[in-house]
Amino acid sequence: MHLFDRVDLSGRLSDEDYNARIYAGQRKLLELRLHIGGHLDTPQIGPGVLVVFEGSDAGGKGGAI
């Protein structure tokens, strides 16, 4: 028996929870860009932010991007 055979994969997010988490993540990235650019008090966005995804093949990385 492998370790992964004991992992509970039954957990699911509702569409509402999923969308709320996506929105919160996008908001954090925007705030990071504003902070890096030194523009927290103005609407100018700073430089781009590189986000590195790690995961197995067909793990959902492409959908997140």
KEDOFI-227002 format. One record per atom (N, C-alpha, C): y, z, x; residue number from 0; atom name; residue in one letter. Coordinates in Angstrom, 3 decimals. Example, Ala and Ser with C-alpha at 12.3 -4.5 7.8 and 13.67 -1.06 7.14 Angstrom:
2
<rec north="-5.690" up="7.800" east="13.190" pos="0" site="N" code="A"/>
<rec north="-4.500" up="7.800" east="12.300" pos="0" site="CA" code="A"/>
<rec north="-3.300" up="7.800" east="13.200" pos="0" site="C" code="A"/>
<rec north="-2.250" up="7.080" east="12.850" pos="1" site="N" code="S"/>
<rec north="-1.060" up="7.140" east="13.670" pos="1" site="CA" code="S"/>
<rec north="0.030" up="7.870" east="12.900" pos="1" site="C" code="S"/>
END
This chain:
65
<rec north="-1.180" up="0.000" east="0.851" pos="0" site="N" code="M"/>
<rec north="0.000" up="0.000" east="0.000" pos="0" site="CA" code="M"/>
<rec north="1.240" up="0.000" east="0.894" pos="0" site="C" code="M"/>
<rec north="2.143" up="-0.912" east="0.603" pos="1" site="N" code="H"/>
<rec north="3.375" up="-1.034" east="1.369" pos="1" site="CA" code="H"/>
<rec north="4.452" up="-0.132" east="0.782" pos="1" site="C" code="H"/>
<rec north="5.424" up="0.193" east="1.605" pos="2" site="N" code="L"/>
<rec north="6.542" up="1.034" east="1.172" pos="2" site="CA" code="L"/>
<rec north="7.270" up="0.408" east="-0.020" pos="2" site="C" code="L"/>
<rec north="7.427" up="-0.905" east="0.006" pos="3" site="N" code="F"/>
<rec north="8.152" up="-1.578" east="-1.068" pos="3" site="CA" code="F"/>
<rec north="7.410" up="-1.541" east="-2.406" pos="3" site="C" code="F"/>
<rec north="6.141" up="-1.316" east="-2.382" pos="4" site="N" code="D"/>
<rec north="5.379" up="-1.223" east="-3.621" pos="4" site="CA" code="D"/>
<rec north="5.765" up="0.010" east="-4.431" pos="4" site="C" code="D"/>
<rec north="6.377" up="0.995" east="-3.782" pos="5" site="N" code="R"/>
<rec north="6.767" up="2.230" east="-4.466" pos="5" site="CA" code="R"/>
<rec north="8.218" up="2.234" east="-4.933" pos="5" site="C" code="R"/>
<rec north="8.961" up="1.161" east="-4.652" pos="6" site="N" code="V"/>
<rec north="10.370" up="1.095" east="-5.020" pos="6" site="CA" code="V"/>
<rec north="10.497" up="0.787" east="-6.506" pos="6" site="C" code="V"/>
<rec north="11.314" up="1.572" east="-7.198" pos="7" site="N" code="D"/>
<rec north="11.565" up="1.360" east="-8.627" pos="7" site="CA" code="D"/>
<rec north="12.615" up="0.265" east="-8.790" pos="7" site="C" code="D"/>
<rec north="12.225" up="-0.874" east="-9.325" pos="8" site="N" code="L"/>
<rec north="13.123" up="-2.006" east="-9.517" pos="8" site="CA" code="L"/>
<rec north="13.557" up="-2.166" east="-10.968" pos="8" site="C" code="L"/>
<rec north="13.377" up="-1.139" east="-11.763" pos="9" site="N" code="S"/>
<rec north="13.677" up="-1.260" east="-13.191" pos="9" site="CA" code="S"/>
<rec north="15.152" up="-1.033" east="-13.513" pos="9" site="C" code="S"/>
<rec north="15.933" up="-0.525" east="-12.569" pos="10" site="N" code="G"/>
<rec north="17.349" up="-0.256" east="-12.838" pos="10" site="CA" code="G"/>
<rec north="18.135" up="-1.533" east="-13.071" pos="10" site="C" code="G"/>
<rec north="18.982" up="-1.537" east="-14.072" pos="11" site="N" code="R"/>
<rec north="19.802" up="-2.702" east="-14.412" pos="11" site="CA" code="R"/>
<rec north="21.201" up="-2.230" east="-14.780" pos="11" site="C" code="R"/>
<rec north="22.187" up="-3.087" east="-14.535" pos="12" site="N" code="L"/>
<rec north="23.562" up="-2.826" east="-14.958" pos="12" site="CA" code="L"/>
<rec north="23.834" up="-3.621" east="-16.224" pos="12" site="C" code="L"/>
<rec north="24.603" up="-3.031" east="-17.102" pos="13" site="N" code="S"/>
<rec north="25.043" up="-3.791" east="-18.279" pos="13" site="CA" code="S"/>
<rec north="26.084" up="-4.800" east="-17.810" pos="13" site="C" code="S"/>
<rec north="26.344" up="-5.811" east="-18.614" pos="14" site="N" code="D"/>
<rec north="27.361" up="-6.809" east="-18.266" pos="14" site="CA" code="D"/>
<rec north="28.710" up="-6.133" east="-18.058" pos="14" site="C" code="D"/>
<rec north="29.016" up="-5.152" east="-18.872" pos="15" site="N" code="E"/>
<rec north="30.293" up="-4.440" east="-18.773" pos="15" site="CA" code="E"/>
<rec north="30.398" up="-3.697" east="-17.442" pos="15" site="C" code="E"/>
<rec north="29.343" up="-2.994" east="-17.052" pos="16" site="N" code="D"/>
<rec north="29.345" up="-2.272" east="-15.776" pos="16" site="CA" code="D"/>
<rec north="29.408" up="-3.240" east="-14.596" pos="16" site="C" code="D"/>
<rec north="28.663" up="-4.332" east="-14.692" pos="17" site="N" code="Y"/>
<rec north="28.668" up="-5.333" east="-13.627" pos="17" site="CA" code="Y"/>
<rec north="30.075" up="-5.892" east="-13.427" pos="17" site="C" code="Y"/>
<rec north="30.716" up="-6.301" east="-14.527" pos="18" site="N" code="N"/>
<rec north="32.066" up="-6.867" east="-14.445" pos="18" site="CA" code="N"/>
<rec north="33.066" up="-5.848" east="-13.920" pos="18" site="C" code="N"/>
<rec north="32.915" up="-4.586" east="-14.299" pos="19" site="N" code="A"/>
<rec north="33.808" up="-3.540" east="-13.804" pos="19" site="CA" code="A"/>
<rec north="33.646" up="-3.367" east="-12.295" pos="19" site="C" code="A"/>
<rec north="32.420" up="-3.422" east="-11.804" pos="20" site="N" code="R"/>
<rec north="32.186" up="-3.284" east="-10.360" pos="20" site="CA" code="R"/>
<rec north="32.724" up="-4.484" east="-9.590" pos="20" site="C" code="R"/>
<rec north="32.547" up="-5.677" east="-10.138" pos="21" site="N" code="I"/>
<rec north="33.087" up="-6.878" east="-9.491" pos="21" site="CA" code="I"/>
<rec north="34.605" up="-6.786" east="-9.417" pos="21" site="C" code="I"/>
<rec north="35.248" up="-6.402" east="-10.513" pos="22" site="N" code="Y"/>
<rec north="36.697" up="-6.274" east="-10.541" pos="22" site="CA" code="Y"/>
<rec north="37.167" up="-5.241" east="-9.517" pos="22" site="C" code="Y"/>
<rec north="36.494" up="-4.106" east="-9.434" pos="23" site="N" code="A"/>
<rec north="36.874" up="-3.047" east="-8.491" pos="23" site="CA" code="A"/>
<rec north="36.741" up="-3.544" east="-7.050" pos="23" site="C" code="A"/>
<rec north="35.691" up="-4.291" east="-6.749" pos="24" site="N" code="G"/>
<rec north="35.505" up="-4.833" east="-5.402" pos="24" site="CA" code="G"/>
<rec north="36.579" up="-5.851" east="-5.047" pos="24" site="C" code="G"/>
<rec north="36.917" up="-6.715" east="-6.006" pos="25" site="N" code="Q"/>
<rec north="37.971" up="-7.698" east="-5.768" pos="25" site="CA" code="Q"/>
<rec north="39.312" up="-7.004" east="-5.553" pos="25" site="C" code="Q"/>
<rec north="39.540" up="-5.953" east="-6.294" pos="26" site="N" code="R"/>
<rec north="40.781" up="-5.188" east="-6.158" pos="26" site="CA" code="R"/>
<rec north="40.868" up="-4.531" east="-4.772" pos="26" site="C" code="R"/>
<rec north="39.754" up="-3.988" east="-4.296" pos="27" site="N" code="K"/>
<rec north="39.732" up="-3.374" east="-2.965" pos="27" site="CA" code="K"/>
<rec north="40.035" up="-4.406" east="-1.880" pos="27" site="C" code="K"/>
<rec north="39.453" up="-5.618" east="-2.001" pos="28" site="N" code="L"/>
<rec north="39.722" up="-6.659" east="-1.016" pos="28" site="CA" code="L"/>
<rec north="41.189" up="-7.078" east="-1.040" pos="28" site="C" code="L"/>
<rec north="41.779" up="-7.192" east="-2.211" pos="29" site="N" code="L"/>
<rec north="43.195" up="-7.531" east="-2.315" pos="29" site="CA" code="L"/>
<rec north="44.055" up="-6.441" east="-1.680" pos="29" site="C" code="L"/>
<rec north="43.761" up="-5.180" east="-1.960" pos="30" site="N" code="E"/>
<rec north="44.521" up="-4.080" east="-1.375" pos="30" site="CA" code="E"/>
<rec north="44.386" up="-4.080" east="0.149" pos="30" site="C" code="E"/>
<rec north="43.200" up="-4.414" east="0.653" pos="31" site="N" code="L"/>
<rec north="42.998" up="-4.493" east="2.097" pos="31" site="CA" code="L"/>
<rec north="43.869" up="-5.589" east="2.693" pos="31" site="C" code="L"/>
<rec north="43.913" up="-6.746" east="2.054" pos="32" site="N" code="R"/>
<rec north="44.754" up="-7.849" east="2.548" pos="32" site="CA" code="R"/>
<rec north="46.217" up="-7.473" east="2.521" pos="32" site="C" code="R"/>
<rec north="46.662" up="-6.786" east="1.484" pos="33" site="N" code="L"/>
<rec north="48.057" up="-6.351" east="1.415" pos="33" site="CA" code="L"/>
<rec north="48.353" up="-5.332" east="2.504" pos="33" site="C" code="L"/>
<rec north="47.421" up="-4.417" east="2.741" pos="34" site="N" code="H"/>
<rec north="47.606" up="-3.392" east="3.771" pos="34" site="CA" code="H"/>
<rec north="47.651" up="-4.018" east="5.159" pos="34" site="C" code="H"/>
<rec north="46.715" up="-4.922" east="5.458" pos="35" site="N" code="I"/>
<rec north="46.674" up="-5.582" east="6.763" pos="35" site="CA" code="I"/>
<rec north="47.965" up="-6.366" east="7.002" pos="35" site="C" code="I"/>
<rec north="48.453" up="-7.018" east="5.981" pos="36" site="N" code="G"/>
<rec north="49.663" up="-7.818" east="6.113" pos="36" site="CA" code="G"/>
<rec north="50.931" up="-6.990" east="6.110" pos="36" site="C" code="G"/>
<rec north="50.823" up="-5.679" east="5.876" pos="37" site="N" code="G"/>
<rec north="51.996" up="-4.824" east="5.843" pos="37" site="CA" code="G"/>
<rec north="52.878" up="-5.076" east="4.638" pos="37" site="C" code="G"/>
<rec north="52.267" up="-5.522" east="3.543" pos="38" site="N" code="H"/>
<rec north="53.036" up="-5.907" east="2.367" pos="38" site="CA" code="H"/>
<rec north="52.670" up="-5.103" east="1.128" pos="38" site="C" code="H"/>
<rec north="52.470" up="-3.831" east="1.292" pos="39" site="N" code="L"/>
<rec north="52.084" up="-3.029" east="0.137" pos="39" site="CA" code="L"/>
<rec north="53.205" up="-2.950" east="-0.893" pos="39" site="C" code="L"/>
<rec north="54.460" up="-3.087" east="-0.441" pos="40" site="N" code="D"/>
<rec north="55.588" up="-2.986" east="-1.364" pos="40" site="CA" code="D"/>
<rec north="56.076" up="-4.344" east="-1.840" pos="40" site="C" code="D"/>
<rec north="55.507" up="-5.424" east="-1.326" pos="41" site="N" code="T"/>
<rec north="55.885" up="-6.772" east="-1.738" pos="41" site="CA" code="T"/>
<rec north="54.637" up="-7.524" east="-2.161" pos="41" site="C" code="T"/>
<rec north="54.786" up="-8.590" east="-2.923" pos="42" site="N" code="P"/>
<rec north="53.598" up="-9.330" east="-3.402" pos="42" site="CA" code="P"/>
<rec north="52.993" up="-10.274" east="-2.376" pos="42" site="C" code="P"/>
<rec north="53.516" up="-10.336" east="-1.139" pos="43" site="N" code="Q"/>
<rec north="52.967" up="-11.247" east="-0.147" pos="43" site="CA" code="Q"/>
<rec north="51.598" up="-10.747" east="0.315" pos="43" site="C" code="Q"/>
<rec north="50.676" up="-11.663" east="0.426" pos="44" site="N" code="I"/>
<rec north="49.321" up="-11.309" east="0.839" pos="44" site="CA" code="I"/>
<rec north="49.192" up="-11.529" east="2.335" pos="44" site="C" code="I"/>
<rec north="48.509" up="-10.625" east="2.995" pos="45" site="N" code="G"/>
<rec north="48.307" up="-10.710" east="4.440" pos="45" site="CA" code="G"/>
<rec north="47.275" up="-11.751" east="4.802" pos="45" site="C" code="G"/>
<rec north="46.809" up="-11.706" east="6.040" pos="46" site="N" code="P"/>
<rec north="45.813" up="-12.687" east="6.498" pos="46" site="CA" code="P"/>
<rec north="44.495" up="-12.533" east="5.750" pos="46" site="C" code="P"/>
<rec north="43.680" up="-13.542" east="5.855" pos="47" site="N" code="G"/>
<rec north="42.371" up="-13.502" east="5.203" pos="47" site="CA" code="G"/>
<rec north="41.502" up="-12.375" east="5.736" pos="47" site="C" code="G"/>
<rec north="40.528" up="-11.990" east="4.937" pos="48" site="N" code="V"/>
<rec north="39.603" up="-10.925" east="5.304" pos="48" site="CA" code="V"/>
<rec north="38.209" up="-11.529" east="5.389" pos="48" site="C" code="V"/>
<rec north="37.519" up="-11.252" east="6.483" pos="49" site="N" code="L"/>
<rec north="36.156" up="-11.741" east="6.654" pos="49" site="CA" code="L"/>
<rec north="35.190" up="-10.693" east="6.115" pos="49" site="C" code="L"/>
<rec north="34.342" up="-11.103" east="5.204" pos="50" site="N" code="V"/>
<rec north="33.330" up="-10.215" east="4.636" pos="50" site="CA" code="V"/>
<rec north="31.973" up="-10.752" east="5.063" pos="50" site="C" code="V"/>
<rec north="31.173" up="-9.902" east="5.703" pos="51" site="N" code="V"/>
<rec north="29.860" up="-10.309" east="6.191" pos="51" site="CA" code="V"/>
<rec north="28.799" up="-9.796" east="5.229" pos="51" site="C" code="V"/>
<rec north="27.952" up="-10.690" east="4.766" pos="52" site="N" code="F"/>
<rec north="26.875" up="-10.335" east="3.853" pos="52" site="CA" code="F"/>
<rec north="25.568" up="-10.300" east="4.621" pos="52" site="C" code="F"/>
<rec north="24.791" up="-9.274" east="4.392" pos="53" site="N" code="E"/>
<rec north="23.475" up="-9.190" east="4.993" pos="53" site="CA" code="E"/>
<rec north="22.467" up="-9.000" east="3.863" pos="53" site="C" code="E"/>
<rec north="21.374" up="-9.714" east="3.943" pos="54" site="N" code="G"/>
<rec north="20.344" up="-9.578" east="2.924" pos="54" site="CA" code="G"/>
<rec north="19.260" up="-10.623" east="3.103" pos="54" site="C" code="G"/>
<rec north="18.208" up="-10.449" east="2.379" pos="55" site="N" code="S"/>
<rec north="17.081" up="-11.369" east="2.484" pos="55" site="CA" code="S"/>
<rec north="17.420" up="-12.707" east="1.834" pos="55" site="C" code="S"/>
<rec north="16.606" up="-13.717" east="2.135" pos="56" site="N" code="D"/>
<rec north="16.766" up="-15.009" east="1.479" pos="56" site="CA" code="D"/>
<rec north="16.612" up="-14.807" east="-0.027" pos="56" site="C" code="D"/>
<rec north="17.427" up="-15.527" east="-0.794" pos="57" site="N" code="A"/>
<rec north="17.410" up="-15.452" east="-2.255" pos="57" site="CA" code="A"/>
<rec north="17.718" up="-14.037" east="-2.736" pos="57" site="C" code="A"/>
<rec north="18.535" up="-13.306" east="-1.962" pos="58" site="N" code="G"/>
<rec north="18.893" up="-11.938" east="-2.324" pos="58" site="CA" code="G"/>
<rec north="20.169" up="-11.837" east="-3.136" pos="58" site="C" code="G"/>
<rec north="20.809" up="-12.974" east="-3.468" pos="59" site="N" code="G"/>
<rec north="22.013" up="-12.944" east="-4.277" pos="59" site="CA" code="G"/>
<rec north="23.306" up="-13.058" east="-3.488" pos="59" site="C" code="G"/>
<rec north="23.223" up="-13.275" east="-2.197" pos="60" site="N" code="K"/>
<rec north="24.430" up="-13.376" east="-1.377" pos="60" site="CA" code="K"/>
<rec north="25.292" up="-14.541" east="-1.818" pos="60" site="C" code="K"/>
<rec north="24.702" up="-15.693" east="-2.036" pos="61" site="N" code="G"/>
<rec north="25.455" up="-16.871" east="-2.418" pos="61" site="CA" code="G"/>
<rec north="26.188" up="-16.705" east="-3.742" pos="61" site="C" code="G"/>
<rec north="25.574" up="-16.028" east="-4.678" pos="62" site="N" code="G"/>
<rec north="26.229" up="-15.767" east="-5.960" pos="62" site="CA" code="G"/>
<rec north="27.412" up="-14.852" east="-5.819" pos="62" site="C" code="G"/>
<rec north="27.323" up="-13.920" east="-4.865" pos="63" site="N" code="A"/>
<rec north="28.428" up="-12.988" east="-4.636" pos="63" site="CA" code="A"/>
<rec north="29.600" up="-13.699" east="-3.985" pos="63" site="C" code="A"/>
<rec north="29.300" up="-14.675" east="-3.143" pos="64" site="N" code="I"/>
<rec north="30.357" up="-15.403" east="-2.453" pos="64" site="CA" code="I"/>
<rec north="31.059" up="-16.310" east="-3.444" pos="64" site="C" code="I"/>
END
